[in-house]
Amino acid sequence: MANRIKFHLDENISYSIALGLRHRSLDVTTTPETGLLGVSDQEQLQFAGSEGRVIFTQDTDFLKLAQSSPDHTGIAYCSQRNKSIDQVIQGLVLMWEILEPEEMCNHIEFL
């Protein structure tokens, strides 16, 4: 499968998750690295879309945003403190292994 999901991590996501994904050779950007700290959730979603990335978040505002702006490249969501960092990494890696980017378009995947 040559076409793989790329991720963008919302600003409240632990940097340890980015490191864990990168250690497994996944393509990941983070909000601080892209200079997007403090921008609106809509701008985060637009950035992810412009880069062809699935945004990973623990912010329920993105779930509401997806209803009002259904055209996005995908949202991966996990409620805060519901899973350990390792469990989150495993869930995102599993998504990366079995889903095509096209399958994530306008879709929310719950970890």
ZAMAR-50830 format. One record per residue (C-alpha): residue in three letters; chain; x, y, z. Coordinates in steps of 0.05 Angstrom, whole numbers, plus 5000, padded with zeros to 4 digits. Layout:
REM residues N
<atom res="ALA" chain="A" px="X" py="Y" pz="Z"/>
...
REM end
This chain:
REM residues 111
<atom res="MET" chain="A" px="5000" py="5000" pz="5000"/>
<atom res="ALA" chain="A" px="5039" py="5060" pz="4975"/>
<atom res="ASN" chain="A" px="4986" py="5112" pz="4991"/>
<atom res="ARG" chain="A" px="4988" py="5121" pz="5067"/>
<atom res="ILE" chain="A" px="4953" py="5166" pz="5116"/>
<atom res="LYS" chain="A" px="4992" py="5226" pz="5139"/>
<atom res="PHE" chain="A" px="4975" py="5256" pz="5207"/>
<atom res="HIS" chain="A" px="4972" py="5326" pz="5236"/>
<atom res="LEU" chain="A" px="4969" py="5329" pz="5313"/>
<atom res="ASP" chain="A" px="4926" py="5382" pz="5346"/>
<atom res="GLU" chain="A" px="4961" py="5429" pz="5395"/>
<atom res="ASN" chain="A" px="4938" py="5392" pz="5458"/>
<atom res="ILE" chain="A" px="4968" py="5325" pz="5437"/>
<atom res="SER" chain="A" px="5030" py="5301" pz="5473"/>
<atom res="TYR" chain="A" px="5094" py="5307" pz="5433"/>
<atom res="SER" chain="A" px="5109" py="5236" pz="5455"/>
<atom res="ILE" chain="A" px="5055" py="5212" pz="5407"/>
<atom res="ALA" chain="A" px="5090" py="5248" pz="5349"/>
<atom res="LEU" chain="A" px="5156" py="5216" pz="5368"/>
<atom res="GLY" chain="A" px="5125" py="5147" pz="5374"/>
<atom res="LEU" chain="A" px="5093" py="5153" pz="5305"/>
<atom res="ARG" chain="A" px="5156" py="5180" pz="5273"/>
<atom res="HIS" chain="A" px="5196" py="5123" pz="5305"/>
<atom res="ARG" chain="A" px="5150" py="5077" pz="5265"/>
<atom res="SER" chain="A" px="5163" py="5118" pz="5201"/>
<atom res="LEU" chain="A" px="5095" py="5152" pz="5198"/>
<atom res="ASP" chain="A" px="5090" py="5222" pz="5167"/>
<atom res="VAL" chain="A" px="5069" py="5269" pz="5223"/>
<atom res="THR" chain="A" px="5065" py="5344" pz="5233"/>
<atom res="THR" chain="A" px="5048" py="5379" pz="5298"/>
<atom res="THR" chain="A" px="5014" py="5445" pz="5311"/>
<atom res="PRO" chain="A" px="5075" py="5477" pz="5345"/>
<atom res="GLU" chain="A" px="5121" py="5455" pz="5289"/>
<atom res="THR" chain="A" px="5077" py="5485" pz="5235"/>
<atom res="GLY" chain="A" px="5069" py="5551" pz="5271"/>
<atom res="LEU" chain="A" px="4995" py="5541" pz="5284"/>
<atom res="LEU" chain="A" px="4992" py="5549" pz="5360"/>
<atom res="GLY" chain="A" px="4931" py="5590" pz="5380"/>
<atom res="VAL" chain="A" px="4896" py="5587" pz="5312"/>
<atom res="SER" chain="A" px="4823" py="5567" pz="5308"/>
<atom res="ASP" chain="A" px="4801" py="5495" pz="5301"/>
<atom res="GLN" chain="A" px="4775" py="5512" pz="5232"/>
<atom res="GLU" chain="A" px="4844" py="5537" pz="5211"/>
<atom res="GLN" chain="A" px="4875" py="5472" pz="5239"/>
<atom res="LEU" chain="A" px="4826" py="5432" pz="5198"/>
<atom res="GLN" chain="A" px="4840" py="5473" pz="5136"/>
<atom res="PHE" chain="A" px="4915" py="5464" pz="5145"/>
<atom res="ALA" chain="A" px="4907" py="5389" pz="5151"/>
<atom res="GLY" chain="A" px="4865" py="5389" pz="5088"/>
<atom res="SER" chain="A" px="4914" py="5431" pz="5049"/>
<atom res="GLU" chain="A" px="4969" py="5381" pz="5067"/>
<atom res="GLY" chain="A" px="4925" py="5319" pz="5055"/>
<atom res="ARG" chain="A" px="4930" py="5300" pz="5129"/>
<atom res="VAL" chain="A" px="4883" py="5268" pz="5179"/>
<atom res="ILE" chain="A" px="4880" py="5310" pz="5241"/>
<atom res="PHE" chain="A" px="4887" py="5274" pz="5308"/>
<atom res="THR" chain="A" px="4853" py="5309" pz="5366"/>
<atom res="GLN" chain="A" px="4824" py="5299" pz="5435"/>
<atom res="ASP" chain="A" px="4782" py="5362" pz="5429"/>
<atom res="THR" chain="A" px="4707" py="5350" pz="5421"/>
<atom res="ASP" chain="A" px="4701" py="5417" pz="5385"/>
<atom res="PHE" chain="A" px="4729" py="5382" pz="5323"/>
<atom res="LEU" chain="A" px="4670" py="5333" pz="5325"/>
<atom res="LYS" chain="A" px="4622" py="5392" pz="5324"/>
<atom res="LEU" chain="A" px="4662" py="5426" pz="5270"/>
<atom res="ALA" chain="A" px="4659" py="5364" pz="5226"/>
<atom res="GLN" chain="A" px="4583" py="5369" pz="5227"/>
<atom res="SER" chain="A" px="4583" py="5441" pz="5204"/>
<atom res="SER" chain="A" px="4642" py="5434" pz="5157"/>
<atom res="PRO" chain="A" px="4635" py="5363" pz="5130"/>
<atom res="ASP" chain="A" px="4689" py="5371" pz="5076"/>
<atom res="HIS" chain="A" px="4754" py="5350" pz="5109"/>
<atom res="THR" chain="A" px="4810" py="5299" pz="5099"/>
<atom res="GLY" chain="A" px="4792" py="5261" pz="5162"/>
<atom res="ILE" chain="A" px="4791" py="5266" pz="5237"/>
<atom res="ALA" chain="A" px="4819" py="5215" pz="5286"/>
<atom res="TYR" chain="A" px="4790" py="5226" pz="5355"/>
<atom res="CYS" chain="A" px="4804" py="5198" pz="5424"/>
<atom res="SER" chain="A" px="4774" py="5226" pz="5487"/>
<atom res="GLN" chain="A" px="4824" py="5256" pz="5536"/>
<atom res="ARG" chain="A" px="4854" py="5209" pz="5587"/>
<atom res="ASN" chain="A" px="4816" py="5151" pz="5557"/>
<atom res="LYS" chain="A" px="4878" py="5115" pz="5531"/>
<atom res="SER" chain="A" px="4951" py="5114" pz="5547"/>
<atom res="ILE" chain="A" px="5002" py="5145" pz="5499"/>
<atom res="ASP" chain="A" px="5022" py="5075" pz="5477"/>
<atom res="GLN" chain="A" px="4949" py="5057" pz="5463"/>
<atom res="VAL" chain="A" px="4939" py="5120" pz="5423"/>
<atom res="ILE" chain="A" px="5001" py="5106" pz="5382"/>
<atom res="GLN" chain="A" px="4978" py="5034" pz="5370"/>
<atom res="GLY" chain="A" px="4910" py="5059" pz="5347"/>
<atom res="LEU" chain="A" px="4939" py="5109" pz="5299"/>
<atom res="VAL" chain="A" px="4988" py="5059" pz="5271"/>
<atom res="LEU" chain="A" px="4931" py="5010" pz="5260"/>
<atom res="MET" chain="A" px="4893" py="5064" pz="5222"/>
<atom res="TRP" chain="A" px="4956" py="5077" pz="5180"/>
<atom res="GLU" chain="A" px="4964" py="5003" pz="5165"/>
<atom res="ILE" chain="A" px="4893" py="4987" pz="5144"/>
<atom res="LEU" chain="A" px="4860" py="5051" pz="5118"/>
<atom res="GLU" chain="A" px="4874" py="5090" pz="5054"/>
<atom res="PRO" chain="A" px="4873" py="5166" pz="5058"/>
<atom res="GLU" chain="A" px="4812" py="5167" pz="5012"/>
<atom res="GLU" chain="A" px="4774" py="5125" pz="5064"/>
<atom res="MET" chain="A" px="4785" py="5180" pz="5116"/>
<atom res="CYS" chain="A" px="4756" py="5236" pz="5073"/>
<atom res="ASN" chain="A" px="4697" py="5267" pz="5111"/>
<atom res="HIS" chain="A" px="4703" py="5211" pz="5162"/>
<atom res="ILE" chain="A" px="4715" py="5211" pz="5237"/>
<atom res="GLU" chain="A" px="4752" py="5151" pz="5265"/>
<atom res="PHE" chain="A" px="4744" py="5140" pz="5340"/>
<atom res="LEU" chain="A" px="4802" py="5107" pz="5377"/>
REM end
